[in-house]
Amino acid sequence: MGGVLILFSIVVSTLLWTDLTNYHVWIILLVTVGSGMIGFIDDYLMQIKKQSKGLGVLNKFLMQLTIAIAAGILIYANPDFSTNLTVPVFKKFSLDIGWGYIFFAAFVIVGTSNAVNLTDGLDGLATGPVVIASVTYMIFAYVSGHIKIADYLQINYVVGNGETAIFCGIMAGAGLGFLWFNTYPAEVFMGDTGSLSLGSAIGAVAVITKQEILLVLVGGLFVIEALSVIFQVGFFKVTNGRRIFKMAPIHHHFELKGWPEPKVIVRFWIISIILALISMSTLKIR
């Protein structure tokens, strides 16, 4: 439940340093705190009350989905917000999905939240990539919130996104502070309180900065971790017990192959940095 420390520092810093009249700030806070509360209840039931199932998979998912859809509705209700989906590299291609954007936004938020949760299996493994993704989206938020730079880069201009950039900086700072104690060998663990809130915050920021599709690249490590579980479970059921990996999520596969934990963690961080740099290069590759 060390995620309480992360959540507390993010909320307090956001209330102190962002423009509280900014519409997007409150949406991101709603998603972050709401997801954090779901994680807190689950952690409390499992770690304190010793209930093996906690909230339960279905209950937790439905609660996450409710918060994400509420955020999607609020985003869609903003008349200044574009429901166009833009594809990186292809500057003239966009697709307006209208009210379907509500469910697309919910999918991004819930998917990212659970992908970060799956990644949080080794000391600092999730925290490092979260910091990297936060810094990357801080840059995306700044350039999309600056009308001249957005026009020059031919990306969507989002009014007030400078405050989103501040939130991303706060999230990166909170993650770095936590990583000091969470790095191998960890003294504190974020639990679902931290992983669900951080993951959903990144998802919400990706939607608000209009770089939703790039999240697949920026958060590529989270995608790989989530897909490893999906493929493992699917293959196990189809083949009646055979496995693709020694264990899923994939970081445990490398552990069982004999990699020391620090090697797995640092190499996964390197992958995250490379993916983040590639994603930032797409701002000019158009």
Buried (B, 14 or more C-beta within 10 A) or exposed (E): BBBBBBBEBBBEBBEEEBEEEBBBBBBBBBBBBBBBBBBBBBBBBBBEEEEEEBBEEEBBBEBBBBBBBBBBBBBBEBEEBBBBBBEBEEEEEBEEEEEBBBBBBBBBBBBBBBBBBBBBBBBBBBBBBBBBBBBBBBBBBBBBBBEEBBEEBEBBBBBBBBBBBBBBBBBBBBBBBBBEBBBBEBEBBBBBBBBBBBBBBBBBBBBBBBBBBBBBBBBBBBBBBBBBBEBBEEBBEEEEEEBBBEBBBBBBBBBEEEBEBBEBBBEBBEBBBEBBEBBBEBBEEE
